[in-house]
Amino acid sequence: MGILGDVQNDGLAGIDHNIVTGQLEKLVNWSRSRSSWPATFGLACCAIEMMATGGSHYDLARLGMEVFRASPRQADVMIVAGRVSQKMAPVLRQVYDQMMEPKWVISMGVCASSGGMFNNYAIVQGVDQIVPVDVYAPGCPPGPETLLHAIETLHTQIESGELLRRRQSTGGGAGLVIEQRDGQGGSQLVTLGRGR
Amino acid sequence: MGYLEGFGVTFRKWGEGVTTREYRGGKTNKAGQIDPRDQKAPKPPRAHGRHVLNRYEDGMEKCIGCELCAGVCPAKCIYVRGADNPPDDPRSPGERFGFIYEINYLRCIHCDLCVEACPTEAITETKLFEFSFENREDAIYTKDELLVDDDGRPQKLRWEDWRPGEDEFTSGWMRATAPAGRASYENRIGWSGELGYGSRAAEQGQEFEDPEPVDDSHDDHDQGGHH
């Protein structure tokens, strides 16, 4: 039923764009990228660099991100900074689920991205097994400049709106498929980081 | 009245100007220009960053596929396979060359142990660490991406933010210990005929040492037996 139904079903991308709604989507994406508040998820030494990025020398406030929210309802970007242990994984997923759509995830540091040098039973080998990750920042830990580069990459993606369209179609972030073995001789292919 | 002291700090810092360095990840505007305020912090000359695979002056690859870097890597992020050089079209001087060379930058911690381990100074590090990936495939650098180009410069990939000077002086002089681990090599720089911009001249007070013809006997007298 007209524009309203399109928006309710598919979001702004569902609108058959004319000159007004096209500019409106641009405006919405622009404002989303300029005020993406991060959810604090510092888990290890990467969090120190994340704090340094918020400090006066690098000043995240000029990107509209100075408000690190401890409450997930008010946050848009989750910066997973540090190694995620198996015990922390359900907590991380819960915090992600509590965040309001649209939401994005930056995996900061090699430990969050792939387990890093902690290839053992205690550490999740990449948070994209739990949540859909949009940007990976490499480094151990990534300096503020690497994190800023990742943030700018994310902002560019938010502005284009491509990310949300991709997640809507695949249900996941990076779309990584792994073979999950159940220990009984069987295995199945699982797409990592699927949303609900 | 302790808070007045705190205000004092604020007022003292008032006139010191802005400390913020407005790094923006090399974001370009519509004209393709980077904002002039978008500057990185100065880096020390031996900063650890993304790797390069070097080549000799004649274009041959330095990597001989010995897998020492993969063995020493604490994060197990390097995957190397060696193969015999084809006799009619050799890739590297000697018998073997690195057939596959991959580094996973979502595991690499930039500890530089691979640079230390490399016997031919094939793998060294540039000073670039400002890069981020949108998917995991980008993070696995293959040999095509790691190898320097015909000018001896590292290849500049789409998701990397290179600035002038970061691709220079990447040669083996930047390793912490001497080639072959001898303490008598301290303060001497050594490299082996490298293509392009990797090597640098000796600084004042530094001796130049060409490590190619290594003669183990010639520095025994000042070090007193190293084996």
Interface residues (C-beta under 8 A of the other chain):
Chain A: S56 H57 Y58 D59 R62 V110 S113 S114 G115 G116 M117 N119 G126 D128 D134 V135 Y136 A137 P138 G139 C140 P142 G143 P144 E145 T146 L148 H149 A150 I151 E152 T153 T156 Q157 A174 G175 L176
Chain B: T19 T20 R21 E22 Y23 R24 G25 G26 K27 K40 A41 P74 A75 K76 N104 Y105 L106 R107 C108 I109 H110 F129 E130 F131 S132 F133 E134 N135 R136 A139 W159 D161
